[in-house]
């Protein structure tokens, strides 16, 4: 009796241990790893989309049958994206290898648990065989020395039967889990093989792109004189655009300040007139006060010319605050494309020891791509600048956004535009490069647009 009770207790404790093992593995293979893998897969899809988009832009630059800086920029962008794909696959492989090791450990532990269950079940069957037939069970019950012992033995027989059924079910469950783990392990190993093949293929693509890039650089290096002429023409165009922007900003600052001064003077005059209406008679000095008011207004307008920032109305201040709050979240001025030239000073992509400076960012895109306002505002300027085609300048309180290199424009000065509203289309140069330049200004300060644009 004591041996049988001990066997049942061992069996029940074994089932509890196995259940805790299941729970531990369930927790270990939870959402953390899956979430990371899902993020990697999403990044890979986005990068593949980026490569596809850049490939279309590259094809347009290659139609001219000659090397160009635009073609080189597209190749660099595609090369960077290709390196991102390889890095992404390497990360996926690392996570997959971890999964494979964990699954192998799970399989090993499950096999050990299954062997222990089978051995325990065999011992249980052997012990139970001694009372397997009904006669032995009846004799076992009626050999009890008391009624309490009879009830305990009856309960033991029932529990013994239930434990056997539970253990048989647990063995079946463990076998099924082992089968699932083996299937999962096989799938992961196959997935790993596929990723390794993909990685090899992407590395070949990367090598091809590097070869193409080297060829384009070689051709462009042979065109050094032409490139220097193009750079000089661009610098002249940039200078003209800078002068136009600075002039428009100064004019808007002065205009807003004069308007504010006039409003302040008109308000003061109205207050004086209201106070004078309550006086019993007009004093002889009224004429001199009128002259003094005119002089005050003139002085206010003269002072307004020296203001270095836009004097805003409450509505303008609210718009500027909203624009500022969207820093880092503004939509791109084009739906497709990549930054081909960054903000600030940087080396020329081909010419050695030549530094170029960019007031904004150049975004290379598809031919005829619509150009959109990044935020609501008022069109301050629509002008033609040699070397920059048509430009549009939009005011957002004391912030300004500039869109240059437009082929056509669909807005006019003074018009109110909303965020993402189309304001024109991008132009394409003789080399087949379609590019828009985007700038951000705060009063007279030039800002880095990349700090304001959101993720594409």
Buried (B, 14 or more C-beta within 10 A) or exposed (E): EEEBEEBBEEBBEBBEEBEEBBEEBEEEBEEEBEEEBEEBEEBBEBBBEBBEBBEEBBEBBBEBEBBBBBBBBBBBBBBBBBBBBBBBBEBBBEBBEEBBEBBBEBBEBBBEBBEBBBEBBEEBEEBBEEBEEEEEBEEBBEEBEEEEEBEBBBEBBEEBEEBBEEBBEBBEBBBEBBEEBBEBBEEBBEBBEEBEEBBEEBBEBBEEBEEBBEEBBEBBEEBEEEBEEBBEEBEEBBEBBBEBBEEBBBEBBBEBBBBBBBEBBEEBBEEEEEEEEEEEEEEEEEEEEEEEBEEBBEEBBEEBEEBEBBBBBEEBBEBBEBBBEBEEEBBBBBBBBBBBBBBBEEEBBBBEEEEBEBBBBBBBBBBEBBBBBBBBBBBBBBBEBEBBBBBBBBBBBBBBBBBBBBBEBBBEEEBEBEBBBEBBBBBBBEBBBBBBBBBBBBBBEBBBBBEBBEEB
